[in-house]
Amino acid sequence: DREIVITSSIDCTIRLFTLTGRYIGYMGQSMSWGPLSSNIILKESVNSFA
């Protein structure tokens, strides 16, 4: 089983993260999510809250 963190915001976005804080993706994006890589870099907007 994989555990994830799901966040939501007043701007109606839903983002998914691993328990270690790596950004996975957001609901509604056009690209499918692939296997998680250790090379995933958090976006600037996410880093300010981590």
TORKOL-4160 file (C-alpha; in steps of 0.2 Angstrom, whole numbers, padded with zeros to 4 digits, m for minus):
50
<pt num="1" X="0000" Y="0000" Z="0000"/>
<pt num="2" X="0006" Y="0018" Z="m0004"/>
<pt num="3" X="0001" Y="0032" Z="0007"/>
<pt num="4" X="0000" Y="0050" Z="0000"/>
<pt num="5" X="m0005" Y="0067" Z="0007"/>
<pt num="6" X="m0019" Y="0076" Z="m0002"/>
<pt num="7" X="m0020" Y="0095" Z="0000"/>
<pt num="8" X="m0034" Y="0107" Z="m0006"/>
<pt num="9" X="m0035" Y="0126" Z="m0008"/>
<pt num="10" X="m0048" Y="0139" Z="m0009"/>
<pt num="11" X="m0043" Y="0141" Z="m0028"/>
<pt num="12" X="m0050" Y="0123" Z="m0030"/>
<pt num="13" X="m0034" Y="0114" Z="m0033"/>
<pt num="14" X="m0030" Y="0097" Z="m0026"/>
<pt num="15" X="m0012" Y="0092" Z="m0025"/>
<pt num="16" X="m0004" Y="0075" Z="m0021"/>
<pt num="17" X="0012" Y="0072" Z="m0011"/>
<pt num="18" X="0022" Y="0057" Z="m0004"/>
<pt num="19" X="0024" Y="0056" Z="0015"/>
<pt num="20" X="0041" Y="0063" Z="0013"/>
<pt num="21" X="0035" Y="0079" Z="0004"/>
<pt num="22" X="0039" Y="0075" Z="m0014"/>
<pt num="23" X="0026" Y="0083" Z="m0026"/>
<pt num="24" X="0017" Y="0069" Z="m0037"/>
<pt num="25" X="0004" Y="0080" Z="m0046"/>
<pt num="26" X="m0013" Y="0088" Z="m0046"/>
<pt num="27" X="m0030" Y="0083" Z="m0050"/>
<pt num="28" X="m0035" Y="0087" Z="m0068"/>
<pt num="29" X="m0018" Y="0089" Z="m0076"/>
<pt num="30" X="m0017" Y="0083" Z="m0094"/>
<pt num="31" X="m0002" Y="0071" Z="m0091"/>
<pt num="32" X="m0004" Y="0054" Z="m0083"/>
<pt num="33" X="0007" Y="0051" Z="m0067"/>
<pt num="34" X="0021" Y="0039" Z="m0070"/>
<pt num="35" X="0031" Y="0029" Z="m0057"/>
<pt num="36" X="0038" Y="0040" Z="m0043"/>
<pt num="37" X="0057" Y="0045" Z="m0046"/>
<pt num="38" X="0069" Y="0051" Z="m0033"/>
<pt num="39" X="0073" Y="0065" Z="m0044"/>
<pt num="40" X="0057" Y="0074" Z="m0042"/>
<pt num="41" X="0060" Y="0092" Z="m0038"/>
<pt num="42" X="0047" Y="0102" Z="m0028"/>
<pt num="43" X="0039" Y="0118" Z="m0037"/>
<pt num="44" X="0044" Y="0135" Z="m0029"/>
<pt num="45" X="0026" Y="0137" Z="m0023"/>
<pt num="46" X="0027" Y="0121" Z="m0014"/>
<pt num="47" X="0044" Y="0124" Z="m0006"/>
<pt num="48" X="0038" Y="0139" Z="0003"/>
<pt num="49" X="0025" Y="0129" Z="0013"/>
<pt num="50" X="0036" Y="0113" Z="0016"/>
